[in-house]
Amino acid sequence: MQYGATPEGQKELEQKIGYTFHNKALLKQALTHSSYANEIKILKSEDYERLEFLGDAVLELVSSDFLFSEYPQMPEGKLSKLRASLVCEAALAYTAHQLGLERYFLLGKGEESTGGRERPAIACDVVEAVIGAIYLDSGLEEARKFIFSFILDDIETRHLFYDAKSTLQEYVQGSSQGQLAYRIIYEKGPEHDKEFGVELTLDGRVLGRGEGHNKKAAEQQAAYQALRKLHKEDGMTCT
């Protein structure tokens, strides 16, 4: 049995996120990928997809309210861009990694064997599903506490996810380091739920790899990896 399905695993996760569920089934559902639901033949409604839909809306409301209050002079266009950077796939996958959420995912054997536990798209979905589950379990204020603690806690780093490509391009051009190139290394999944893998090189040297539901998201993640690598090697300021 996967750890997220055990009472011990769920209790450990509750301690990490600082919230104890009244309805434990909601937490398990938030961790359940459709591949696992199909494999053990439970109802489709018992995977995380509906909770993800709800959590996405709650996250947008809370983050919008926060930014509106925090940046009273910022125009609508910049607010929208900043919000997008905080809730994009890469930023939410970063949140999942910080919490070690991948340890608790409930995945089917096929999804597990193809690296689903490390897939940013699934990590992002689960974060949104957890938000939806908390909202259903206790309401908006508890969901807000989770969002403030784990998503709105480091705006500068998360904003970099959204602007990673342009930040990297400006740095490379300014330092005359060479030519950047993004290459698709794989596409998988059905047309309505494709996943792309991208490799980023600088004059042939691999600097980063990324995954995402679309090419742009995969390229952003690859660019972010490259920025982190250059930060370590060159002392570049990127966070």
N, C-alpha and C positions, 0 to 999 in steps of 0.2 A: 504494500500500500504506500502511495506517495505521502510525503510528510504533511502536506497541506490538508490531507483528508483526516488526519488523526487529531484527537482532542489536544494532545500535547503540542503538536505543531501549530494549531490554531491559537492556543494559549500563548505560545512563544511569540507569534506574530502580533497578537493583541498588545503584548508588552512593548514590542518595538514601535508600534504606531501610537501607543498611548491611549488606546480606546478599547473598551471591553463590550462586546456585542451582547445585547439582550437576546436576540435571535441568532444563534450560531449558524443556522442554515444560510443566512445572508452572506456571511464571510466565506463559507465554503463555495457558495455559488459565484462569488466575486473572483475566486481563484480557479474556477473550472472552465477550461478551454472546450470548445465544441468537439474536438477530437476525443477528449476523455468522456464527455457526455455520450457521444455516439458509441464509444467502445463499451461502456458499461450499461448502455441502453436505458439511459434516463431521459426524461422529457427534454426537448430542445430548449424549453423555457428555463431550464435549470442550469444552463451554462451562463457565462458572464455577459453575453452580448446586450441583453436588455438593461442590465445594471450599468454597463459601459455607456449606453445611450443617455441614461439619466445622469450619470456622473459627469459626462461631458458638459451637459447643460448647467449643472450646479457649479462646476469649475469655471465656466465662462462667466456666470453671474458674479461669483465671489471675486474672481480676479478683476473683472471690470469695475466692480464697486471699489475695490482696493486701489486700483490705479487712478480712478476718477478722484478719489479723496487724497491720495498721496501726491499726485502731480496736478494741482489745480490750474496751472498755467499751460499745460501741455495740450496742443491741438488734437483734434479727433484722429487725424491720420497717424500721428506718432503714437497715440494711445493704442490704436488698433495694432500697429506694428509691434509695440512692446508686449501687448497681451499675447499676440501670436507667438512671440519668442518664448514666453513663459509656459505655454501649453502645447507647444509643438511636440511631435513624436519623440525627438531626441531628448528634449528636456524632461519629459515624463519618464522616459526609459532611464535617464540619469537618476531620477527620484527612486525608481524601482531598484536600481543597483545599489544606491545608498542604503536602502532599507533591507537589502538582501531578499527582495520579494521572490526572485527566481527560485529560491529554495522551496517555496510553497506552492508553485504552480501545479495544477492538476492537468496533465497532458496525456493524450493517447500515446500508445507505443510508437506509432509512426512519426508523430510530431516530435516526440522525445528523441528518436533516433536520428532525426534530421536537424537537430540543434535548436529546437523550439524554445528550450529553456533560456537560451542566450539571445533570442530574437527580440530586437527593440520594439517591433510592432506589437508583440504579445505583451511585453512589459508595460508599454504605454496603455494598452487596453485594460490591463489588470489594475493599474493605478486609478483609472477613471471608474472602473467597476467598484473598487473599494470605496471611492468617494460616494458613488450611488448607493452602496450598501449602508454606509454610515448615515447618509441622509434618510433612507427609509427606516433605519433602526432608531434614530434619535432626532432627526430634523436638521435644519440648516445650520444652527450654531455649532453643533459637533462636527459637521462636515467642514465648516469654515475653519475650525481649530486645526483639523488635519491639513487643510490646504495651506494655511498660514505657516504651519510648522515644517512642512516638507516640500512645498512648491513655491511659495512666495518668500522663502527664507534667504535666497541668494540670487537676487535679480541680475546682478552683473554677470555671473557665470552662465545663467540660463539664457540671457540675452545673446550671449556669444554663440549659442547653438544656432540661433536664427540667422545671424549675420556672419557665420563662420566663413562662407565662401568669399564674400566681399572683403572681409578682414584679412584673410589669407592672401587674396589677390593683391591687395594694396601693399601688404608687407613684402611679398615676393618682388613686386615691381619696384618698390622703394629700395630694396637691398640688392637688386640685380642678381637674384639667385638663379634664374633660369626660367624654363617653361613648364607651367602646370598643365596636367592632362588628366581628365576623368574618363575612365573606361568601365563599361558595364561588363561584369564578369559572370553574372548569371541572372536569369529571370525564372521564377517558379511560382506555382499556384495557379488557380483558375483566373479567368479574365477579370472577374468582379472583385478578386482579392489577391492581386499579384504582389509579389515581393521582388525587389531589385537589389542586387549586390553591385557595389561600385568600388573600384580601386583608383586611388589618386597617386599620381607620380609627379615628381619634380625632376626634369631632365632624366627620366628613366628610373629614378630611385623611388621606391614605394614609400610614401609618407603616411598613408592611412587607408582604411577600408570602411565602408559603411553599408547599412541595410535600411530599407524603408519601403513603405507601400507605394511610393512613386520615386522617380529618378531624382527629383530635387531633394527629397528627404534623405535619400541615400548619399547624395553628394555632400549635403550639409554635414552629415555625420562623419564622412571621410575627411572633410575639411577641418572639422573640430579635432579629430585625432591628429591631423597634421599640425595644427596650431599647438596642441599640447606637446607634441614631439619637438617642435622648433623652440618652444618655451624652455624645455629642458636642455636642449643642445646649445642654443644661442643666447639664452637669457631674455628671449622676447617676452614682452609683457602682453599676456592674452587673457588674463582673468582678473 
